Amino acid sequence: MAHKIMIVDDAAFMRMMIKDILTKNGYEVVAEAADGAQAVEKYKEHQPDLVTMDITMPEMDGIAALKAIKEINANAKVIMCSAMGQQAMVIDAIQAGAKDFIVKPFQADRVLEAIGKTLS
């Protein structure tokens, strides 16, 4: 059975890019969210195997959403997505329980490596 993944990013084209990489490689994208608040609601609804989470978003940022998801499921697997130069936020995210991070612009092999490693 394909692993179920939720993609969270406020930029629709970023969600589309990740979704394209994942579906071409046999993953099932069960939900997408444009901000952290939506991510938390959709996480409860879909219980995905893994979440890719943008750090910088309106409403609720990725780190706050990560913490909220970890409260729902302490074993949640979340990979953070960040732009270059967000090292401090990446460290915060790892401390909050993120399993890995990928840097934008995405490289398909790096996305797949991070997801494969996190799900294994």
Buried (B, 14 or more C-beta within 10 A) or exposed (E): EEBBBBBBBBEEEBBEBBBEBBEEEEBEBBBBBBBBBBBBEBBEEBBBBBBBBBBBBEEBBBBBBBBBBBEEEEEBBBBBBBEEEBEEBBEBBBEBBBBBBBBBEBEBEEBBEBBEEBBE
